[in-house]
């Protein structure tokens, strides 16, 4: 089966040939087979640049937190639970290691499909629009399974059953050094802070996670029991 890179490479070479100037055919005067073959060799066609470069992979791809932790557990001391470390492993791995990583990801997906998860999603452009407003406010409530924007985004979830994560610091970082990172990166860092804070106080963080797919920010977490007394705002 032909792979995507091979197909794309073939298409690029075809276009290069179509755009190349047409040279008049010359009669081959060589007599021996070797001379005739050498005279008919065309100039080498330069190969295209790598389709996926390591720098792009690191800049544009952010793995879900739970997947990173799963892969770190599967491979033990081979890598840390760090996005760059795992992407570097994939970018530089041989076929055998890539096969192991692929099998591990399939196991992760299979196990996750058998479990109960709550989810909600919002367009990335909604976060981008809010980030340039005068007073950005963004909050995710795990109990209500919704993301709210605007001045009363957090106040809407002040009742006892709500568990709210205030993403305002992630969206309002345009004037600070954190603004260098993308909004998805800042959202994920805020979730990592939420998980670390909850764990420090012995409270569940419900494996809250996020990732971007098709320009939508996807949030997922384990269901929050309405009878839980561990609800608060962060």
Order of alpha helices (4+ residues) and beta strands (2+ residues): alpha-alpha-alpha-alpha-alpha-alpha-beta-alpha-beta-beta-beta-alpha-alpha-beta-beta
